Amino acid sequence: MRLIKLKEVMSNTRLGRSTIHKYVAEGEFPKPVSLGEPAVAWIVSEVDDWVLDKIEQRDVCAY
């Protein structure tokens, strides 16, 4: 299992810091793992799964 910090999450998703925190609060994005105050990180496979889910949603939607 690999953990990534916020900068890498932002790079992988192309989302901004506040958008990621908003999505986490809304339950729309994987929650970070606490590494001790104030450090947190995300499980890379969960972030990757979130991105893949967005791709699947795009492919299912008819425009």
Residue frames relative to the residue before (quaternion, step in Angstrom):
aa qw qx qy qz dx dy dz
M 1.0000 0.0000 0.0000 0.0000 0.00 0.00 0.00
R 0.1565 -0.7941 0.5847 0.0542 3.54 -0.92 0.98
L 0.2131 -0.7668 0.5958 0.1075 3.54 -0.97 0.91
I 0.1098 -0.7878 0.6034 0.0566 3.55 -1.10 0.75
K 0.4595 -0.6788 0.5106 0.2596 3.53 -1.16 0.71
L 0.7511 -0.4356 0.2727 0.4145 3.55 -1.33 0.33
K 0.6256 0.5513 -0.3521 0.4252 3.62 0.92 -0.81
E 0.6910 0.4618 -0.2809 0.4800 3.57 0.95 -0.86
V 0.5873 0.5447 -0.3653 0.4742 3.60 1.10 -0.65
M 0.6558 0.5109 -0.3034 0.4656 3.57 0.93 -0.92
S 0.6628 0.5031 -0.2988 0.4672 3.57 0.97 -0.83
N 0.6893 0.4947 -0.2789 0.4498 3.59 0.93 -0.91
T 0.7702 0.3616 -0.1797 0.4937 3.58 1.03 -0.79
R 0.3109 -0.7545 0.4961 0.2964 3.58 1.25 -0.53
L 0.4736 0.6337 -0.4538 0.4102 3.58 1.21 0.60
G 0.4747 -0.6569 0.5063 0.2946 3.54 -1.21 0.53
R 0.7163 -0.4576 0.3315 0.4093 3.54 -1.34 0.37
S 0.7179 0.4504 -0.2740 0.4547 3.60 0.72 -1.01
T 0.6247 0.5323 -0.3409 0.4585 3.60 1.06 -0.66
I 0.6313 0.5197 -0.3296 0.4720 3.58 0.98 -0.81
H 0.6809 0.4794 -0.2964 0.4677 3.61 0.84 -0.92
K 0.6203 0.5330 -0.3329 0.4694 3.59 1.06 -0.73
Y 0.6778 0.4884 -0.2912 0.4661 3.59 0.87 -0.95
V 0.6163 0.5280 -0.3432 0.4729 3.61 1.03 -0.73
A 0.6702 0.5070 -0.2942 0.4552 3.59 0.89 -0.96
E 0.7031 0.4461 -0.2514 0.4934 3.58 1.10 -0.72
G 0.4890 -0.6756 0.4219 0.3555 3.60 1.27 -0.10
E 0.5176 0.6637 -0.3881 0.3755 3.56 1.27 0.37
F 0.7475 0.2761 -0.1567 0.5835 3.58 1.29 -0.08
P 0.6154 -0.5648 0.3841 0.3935 3.63 -1.05 0.63
K 0.4476 -0.6790 0.5186 0.2637 3.55 -1.09 0.79
P 0.4668 -0.6654 0.4956 0.3061 3.57 -1.07 0.65
V 0.4267 -0.6556 0.5621 0.2686 3.52 -1.35 0.37
S 0.3891 -0.7165 0.5263 0.2416 3.58 -0.83 0.95
L 0.1652 -0.7852 0.5930 0.0672 3.54 -0.91 1.01
G 0.6820 -0.3816 0.2636 0.5655 3.53 1.34 0.17
E 0.6261 -0.5782 0.3699 0.3700 3.55 -1.00 0.81
P 0.6760 -0.3673 -0.6384 0.0222 1.65 -1.46 2.00
A 0.3873 0.7710 -0.4418 0.2457 3.61 1.25 0.24
V 0.0316 0.7629 -0.6449 0.0325 3.52 -1.07 0.90
A 0.0556 -0.7701 0.6337 0.0472 3.55 -1.30 0.36
W 0.3702 -0.7103 0.5557 0.2227 3.53 -1.29 0.37
I 0.4666 -0.6283 0.5371 0.3148 3.55 -1.20 0.57
V 0.4651 -0.7322 0.4215 0.2645 3.55 -0.50 1.22
S 0.6440 0.5279 -0.3406 0.4366 3.63 0.95 -0.73
E 0.6311 0.5193 -0.3352 0.4687 3.62 1.10 -0.63
V 0.6400 0.4985 -0.3206 0.4889 3.58 1.03 -0.77
D 0.6440 0.5164 -0.3178 0.4664 3.60 0.95 -0.85
D 0.6427 0.5153 -0.3192 0.4685 3.60 0.98 -0.83
W 0.6218 0.5354 -0.3384 0.4608 3.60 1.03 -0.77
V 0.6559 0.4996 -0.3054 0.4764 3.59 0.94 -0.89
L 0.6566 0.5080 -0.3117 0.4622 3.60 0.91 -0.87
D 0.6208 0.5353 -0.3338 0.4655 3.58 1.07 -0.74
K 0.6391 0.5149 -0.3229 0.4713 3.60 1.00 -0.78
I 0.6348 0.5135 -0.3256 0.4767 3.59 1.04 -0.74
E 0.6432 0.5148 -0.3195 0.4683 3.59 0.97 -0.84
Q 0.6396 0.5218 -0.3233 0.4627 3.59 0.97 -0.83
R 0.6340 0.5315 -0.3201 0.4616 3.56 1.00 -0.81
D 0.6984 0.4895 -0.2700 0.4470 3.55 0.92 -0.95
V 0.6593 0.5025 -0.3004 0.4718 3.60 1.16 -0.57
C 0.6454 0.5380 -0.3182 0.4390 3.58 1.06 -0.75
A 0.2543 -0.7392 0.6041 0.1549 3.52 -1.02 0.89
Y 0.2234 -0.7862 0.5641 0.1171 3.56 -0.82 0.99
